Every structure is written in C-alpha cells, then in structure tokens.
Amino acid sequence: MKKLNILLQKWHFPVSLKYISLIAYIVLIATGLMAYATDAVFLKQLRNTNLGNLIVWSYWWPAIIILAIFFGRIWCMVCPVELITTFFSKIGLKCKRPKWLLSGWAITIFYILILFVGIQGFAIHRNPTFMAIYLLAIVAVSIVIGGIYEKNTFCRYVCPVGYLLGLYSRLSFFGWRVKDRNVCDNCKDKSCIHKKYQYNLNYKSCGVDLFPANITDNSDCILCAGCMKTCSNYQSQPNANRPNPQLTYIGFANDLFRLKPLKMAEMVFVLVVSGFVISEIWSEWSVTDKILDLLPDFILKPLSLSNNYLIGVLTGAIIFGLIPLIIWLLPFLASKILGASIKIKDYFLNYGIAFIPIIAAAHLDKAILKSTSRIPYFEHLFDDVTGVSSAKRIIDGEIVLQQNPFWLNIFVSVLLTLVIIVGIWLSIKVVKLLNQKQEQENTAKSYYLIPIVYGSIFIVMILAWRWV
C-alpha cells in the first residue's frame, strides 16, 4: 500500500492509465461499429466473437464489479470518461449545479433508462453496434454535462457506473482517507479544495465536492489522487506530514457496517439493481429463466401487444421494478403484522442497506460466470476482431468451440456458492446491527426475511442448477 501511495504522487500516475484506457475505449467502439447485424441467431454468436462486445460485457464490466467489491472505486481512477468530462468542464460554462442534479435522481433515472431502454429495448449487451452506440452515448452525456456544469459533475452526479461502484465499495478493504485530521485542520492553503486547481487535468483539487479530512466512506471519492498531488506540491508552508490524503486499508465491509442510510434516489437505484441481478443470475439456467418470465407473461399477454420493443421495456419494468418491490415489502409487512411502528420510508432507507451485500454477491457471481463461460471464444478472437466471419463459421459448423475443463466448472460452482453464502451472512449481520440501532426487539426478527427471502432466490437456484 505504501508503494502504491508513493506511485500515486508521481505526475504520470494514474493519468497515464486514463490515456491508455481511452485508446482501448476507442478501439472497442470501433470494433463494435464494424459488426452491424439484425439476425437474432447470428447475433447470439456475434456478441461473443466481436472483440468489443466480448471484452466490454464479459471482461471489462465483470472486472469493474470485482475490483469495486474488493478495492473500492478503483475503476474511476483510470476511467477515460473522467478524463473527457474534466477537459470539457475546463473549457465549458461552469454553471452551478441545480438541486435536482445534486439530489442523485439524475443518476437513478439515467440507470433506469439504460436498463429499460438499452438492455430490455435494444439489447445493447447482445448487439456489438448498439454496444458501441451506448459507449458513445456515455461520452456524449459526459461532454454535455462537462460543458455546462462546474467541476467534475458527471462523475459524481450523473454517472450510473460510479453510483453502483460507490454502493459496492461499502464492502471494500480499502478507502481514501487522511492520515492525520490535525494536519488538515491546521492547513492554511487548503490546496486540496482550492478553486485555483479545480480544472487541472492532473494536479488538481477535488472536483466532486469532497474535503479529504471529511471523507468517512467510499461512496463519492473517485480516487483520482488529485488532492494528494496538490497536498504534496502546493504547500504554503512545508510540512513533512504532507501529503496527508492516501489510499488506506480500512477493513472488509467497514463502510457497510457503519449503517449509513440510503438517500431516496439511492434507495430506488438499489431496488432496481436488486431486480436486475435476479434477472442476470436466473437467466443463466433455462428452468429459472422460464420462471422469471411467468409474471411478465401473466401481465402482458392479455394486452396483446405486438411491438417487441414496447414488450421489452414493460418486461423490464416488471422484472427490475415490480418483482423487487414485492420482495422488499415482505419483511416490512411482516413487521407491521407483528406491531412494528417503523414508517415505510424509514424501512426502505435503513433496511435497504441489508440488500446491498447480497446484490453485490450476485453481481460478483454473474461476473464469474460471464468471464469463465466466454473463455472458448478467445481461441479465434484475434483472427477476426469484428467477429463477423467467426460467427458465420461457428453457425456453419466450421468452428467447434472447446468446452471448459471439468475442474474449472467445479471450481466455478464452489465459488458461486461461497460468494452468495458470504453475501447472505453479511446481510444477516447488517440486519442484526440495524435492529440494535433501531431498538426494535419485538418485531426485529421479521427483518431477517431480507437475507432469508432475497438470499434464497440466489442460493436455491445455484444449488439446484450447479449441484443437483
């Protein structure tokens, strides 16, 4: 950790990694745009043979999830979009942020649009061209937001990826903290938040409205290391204890056990994500995939809709919204039957935290499944980066994909099971701590339905699918 913090003080780190990831980002977009197709059978193979689509959804995205759970918002440290939006905020209008943007609802709505319109409507995860357009749309939004609002508005108040990573970072072993609060209290120049350095691309003051001495969790810091660099270089009075901010070991799930309540926009975001991961895991097995379709079919079939896009969006609303809402309400309704006095808003904002470790565990399981199941495609990936020719050859039987070895499948099954068990255990611990904090002895047991009901959705499916 000490060596990493020394490296973060260097002028070339981590900004050099942002430029490398920007080049990779451009390459992934280019390969996606070169593989347009509309045939569903062809796309089923093309999504795995196209370099851009395979890397983005099967390796880049899973890697971001895994890193967030163990190392916090480390992706933000090397994200190329942060580089882009920072540049445009430097030359932009620098308008003050409106209250609706500061509330967090912009991120939640943006994420819902991506899920309902992008994933369910256009299937951006299954079509390389749509994947590329999605990545370009993220860049476009970051440019617009950067060009209008002050500082690094996009990364904290608009980017849904950062929002999700901030939630998963509650489990992280590491966080950005100061070594000595007294150093910050006695600092006269406050270079880490000085407006003079706000629009630097490297040695910069905080662009996401944080004062390092006040950081107590991983939710918002994007780990750009700008405050460390300004603290080290722009000192009005030399101080051997500076730089003071640094990456620090804080202990596994330390932020989670602090029981910081969710904001309303965060709560809706978490609820939707809780439905999304159900869909992600259950769609892996044909049996549960059919079960998942039961409620959407029951609601939508009587409507006799013919527009596939509309059907997709409404199906997403049911799976990502209605189903998790029902699950979230069960423990609350049980507590009310037992005579609890807690208000529904307080329940959602406080006990919503207990869903986070299981959501993260399920997302981690999906990441493991994605990255391991796509290994056979790598043999032919670089022969045809667009994937068009390879997809045709697979469909025609000219390419026969190798199966993963038996030992790897067993290892994956064990890993999937253990990860969900840890997620459920963490959720139980959170509920226990919340019950102690809320002092609800008589009705407290009903809240254990959160890990029992929500956790069972995943553990039962995994045991039946991978072991029975």
Secondary structure, 3 states (H helix, E strand, C coil): CHHHHHHHCCCCCCHHHHHHHHHHHHHHHHHHHCCCCCCHHHHHHHHHHCHHHHHHHHHHHHHHHHHHHHHCCHHHHHCHHHHHHHHHHHHCCCECCCHHHHCCHHHHHHHHHHHHHHHHHCCCCCCHHHHHHHHHHHHHHHHHHHHHECCCHHHHHCCHHHHHHHHHHHHCCEEEEECCHHHHHHCCCCCCCCHHHCCCCCCCCCCCCCCHHHCCCCCCCCCCCHHHHHHHHCCCCCCCCCCCEEEEECCCCCCHHHCCCCCHHHHHHHHHHHHHHHHHHHCCCHHHHHHHCHHHHHHHHHHCCCCHHHHHHHHHHHHHHHHHHHHHHHHHHHHHHCCCCCCHHHHHHHHHHHHHHHHHHHHHHHHHHHHHHCHHHHHHHCCCCCCHHHHHHHHCCCCCCCCCCHHHHHHHHHHHHHHHHHHHHHHHHHHHHHHHHHCCCCCHHHHHHHHHHHHHHHHHHHHHHHCC
